[in-house]
Amino acid sequence: MWVYEKKLQYPVKVSTCNPTLAKYLMEQYGGADGELAAALRYMNQRYTIPDKVIGLLNDIATEEFSHLEMIATMIYKLTKDATPQQLREAGLAEHYVSHDSALFYNNAAGVPFTAAYIQAKGDPIADLYEDIAAEEKARATYQWIIDMSDDPDLNDSLRFLREREIIHSQRFREAVEIVKDDRGQKKIF
Amino acid sequence: MSSEKRSFSSLKSYVPRRGLFDPCPPIGYKYYSTPPNLYLGFQPPGLPQFSPQEALKKGTLWKVFYDYYDNPYRKGGKGRG
């Protein structure tokens, strides 16, 4: 069960009308290394991971949903007042004919989300290493979006999200240390 | 940036190999991030913290994990100076 707080984890402000940025941001919305993939991956893996790190996966999955909400807000703000012509110039004509300016779980190239993006191997090391890789890929994606964006306010929010990826990666790396640790077990040599 | 002295840099660069017939002018340096989480291992207790207000803004409570990013290819960016 969740308790919803009706505010964003970090403020989202967009200062320039640039629908092309919305197209780029869709990579973090419905892309392979996006926030939806991250949230669903951890939320599902948490059932079959050692007890000591279930809470970590639960907490990070929950936070990923609040990141998804921030990305959705950015995309919505960047497209809500765009005319069909402006969307076409932004490379979003195909999106428009299918969805109008509704949000959808596509990546930046318009490919719809698939569960094949994520995995649950049931092996704690395999799953945690996938999670670490996912965080680093999401961090890199934020960097490439920041490189493409000239919007200082949007970049401010994106920097916050990138920093969170670094922290998540750190915590998953610590989770690996926890599940591989021998302490508390009798060792016979 | 954290005031702590770090024994590592969080931005690395390399010069891609130049072929004889490369069609485009060289980019110069290619940049990549190596954020602080790669260097610390399990977080030790008692590390310096940001104030709560600052932590909410920066995205981390821990100074050691803060890593500001800006486009390194832009003039005035971290990479090109």
Boltz contact constraints between the chains, C-beta under 6 A:
constraints:
  - contact:
      token1: [A, 143]
      token2: [B, 69]
      max_distance: 6.0
  - contact:
      token1: [A, 147]
      token2: [B, 71]
      max_distance: 6.0
  - contact:
      token1: [A, 160]
      token2: [B, 59]
      max_distance: 6.0
  - contact:
      token1: [A, 162]
      token2: [B, 69]
      max_distance: 6.0
  - contact:
      token1: [A, 163]
      token2: [B, 59]
      max_distance: 6.0
  - contact:
      token1: [A, 163]
      token2: [B, 60]
      max_distance: 6.0
  - contact:
      token1: [A, 164]
      token2: [B, 59]
      max_distance: 6.0
  - contact:
      token1: [A, 166]
      token2: [B, 35]
      max_distance: 6.0
  - contact:
      token1: [A, 166]
      token2: [B, 37]
      max_distance: 6.0
  - contact:
      token1: [A, 166]
      token2: [B, 67]
      max_distance: 6.0
  - contact:
      token1: [A, 167]
      token2: [B, 60]
      max_distance: 6.0
  - contact:
      token1: [A, 167]
      token2: [B, 65]
      max_distance: 6.0
  - contact:
      token1: [A, 169]
      token2: [B, 37]
      max_distance: 6.0
  - contact:
      token1: [A, 170]
      token2: [B, 37]
      max_distance: 6.0
  - contact:
      token1: [A, 174]
      token2: [B, 42]
      max_distance: 6.0
  - contact:
      token1: [A, 177]
      token2: [B, 42]
      max_distance: 6.0
